[in-house]
Amino acid sequence: EIVLTQSPGTLSLSPGERATLSCRASQSVSSSYLAWYQQKPGQAPRLLIYGASSRATGIPDRFSGSGSGTDFTLTISRLEPEDFAVYYCQQYGSSPLAFTFGGGTKVEIK
Amino acid sequence: EVQLVESGGGLVQPGGSLRLSCAASGFTFSSYWMSWVRQAPGKGLEWVANIKQDGSEKYYVDSVKGRFTISRDNAKNSLYLQMNSLRAEDTAVYYCARDLYYDFWSGYGYWGQGTLVTVSS
């Protein structure tokens, strides 16, 4: 079973700064099957990125995803006040079938 | 507008049972894989189970195999999760989720608001 490790656990940044979030897989993951979510307190998660780099509908272009194999990155080019939240990566694996989430990265205001 | 509305959560004793429901609207329910995802208080997300469009394939996380059963009724646009032999570690908010697109896995593009299940004596 593939394990996703997200780092750092917490990222303290100021509005306007660039955020770089890492998601590392214990085995190679197909880029087609890597997604990123944003979750704010008391809310359901929101899909940001699928297929490692495709933005979901309505997601601002300051969010971008990249990576392949075992290393994936979510970048927020310039943090807006509403971007302070917890971010999760997720992968779909077919053998065995599982939809594993990483442990999350909290982006907090510095 | 896509809507997913969960219900059925509540307080249950260890060893007890609960059935969650998810009412879907705003899309062709029978065209999509559907999933349940849970989140324990203060913890991260955990995929629980998913089910194919016609119900012919079902998959579960190891920790719930043999205890939970996912099902759907396409005529009623509804998804279900029957939870038996509940344990304290099953305490979580349970979300119903739909794939973004119907023809390939593209992440969970739509989520319900969640329903809280608390397992405690």
Chai-1 contact restraints between the chains, C-beta under 6 A:
chainA,res_idxA,chainB,res_idxB,connection_type,confidence,min_distance_angstrom,max_distance_angstrom,comment,restraint_id
A,Y33,B,W105,contact,1.0,0.0,6.0,A-B,restraint_1
A,A35,B,G107,contact,1.0,0.0,6.0,A-B,restraint_2
A,A44,B,Y95,contact,1.0,0.0,6.0,A-B,restraint_3
A,A44,B,W111,contact,1.0,0.0,6.0,A-B,restraint_4
A,L47,B,G107,contact,1.0,0.0,6.0,A-B,restraint_5
A,L47,B,G109,contact,1.0,0.0,6.0,A-B,restraint_6
A,Y50,B,S106,contact,1.0,0.0,6.0,A-B,restraint_7
A,Y50,B,G107,contact,1.0,0.0,6.0,A-B,restraint_8
A,Y88,B,L45,contact,1.0,0.0,6.0,A-B,restraint_9
A,Y92,B,W105,contact,1.0,0.0,6.0,A-B,restraint_10
A,L97,B,Y59,contact,1.0,0.0,6.0,A-B,restraint_11
A,F99,B,W47,contact,1.0,0.0,6.0,A-B,restraint_12
A,F101,B,G44,contact,1.0,0.0,6.0,A-B,restraint_13
A,F101,B,L45,contact,1.0,0.0,6.0,A-B,restraint_14
A,G103,B,G44,contact,1.0,0.0,6.0,A-B,restraint_15
A,G104,B,G44,contact,1.0,0.0,6.0,A-B,restraint_16
